[in-house]
Amino acid sequence: MVDVKPWRRVDTRQLTDCRVFTVHEARSASPHDAREHNFFVIESNEWVNCVPLTANNEVVCIRQYRHGTDEITLEIPGGLVDDGEDPAVSSARECLEETGYAAHEVSSLGVLTPNPALFVNRLHTFVAFDVERVSDVANTATEHTDVQLIPLDQIPDLLLSGEIDHALVAATLWRLLYFLRTDPDFLRA
């Protein structure tokens, strides 16, 4: 059996800046034999996801085109935490920008590591109850979203069928469903 220990970071150098993330080459020494190896890591600001729920128990979802998969996806609002911004504030901001729905109060569903093999940042997940439409969607030149209200009880089928297949969105929604099943009053407390 191998004793797992952390590697020692020897050096890091930035390879490229891609505006929303940077790619670095990290040189690290093995804790077992001290040999050095190169690894690649992606640095980005923290991320947020928000599950906005209307008073009618509808999830405010968005459809948007994703360049990586070259497909239109069904997701919940989310995005980058601005420098110095609290993740809860970012969550409500992203919800408003991408859907036009105001999240007056958000509750944490916990923090996830998107992909610890490559990314150094974290995903902060939230739910917002009783969201209300207060404005039009505030899309940017590179982001276009279409709002779709989906009854909460349809979300498990959309996850299992693959209609919702963004891993971080799925993880956030499964967390919400778990909390609602095990302690329906937990998030509203």
Secondary structure, 3 states (H helix, E strand, C coil): CCCCCCCEEEEEEEEEECCCCEEEEEEEECCCCCCEEEEEEEECCCEEEEEEECCCCEEEEEEEEECCCCEEEEECCEEECCCCCCHHHHHHHHHHHHHCEECCCEEEEEEECCCCCCECCCEEEEEECCCEECCCCCCCCCCCEEEEEEEHHHHHHHHHHCCCCCHHHHHHHHHHHHHHHHCCCCCCC
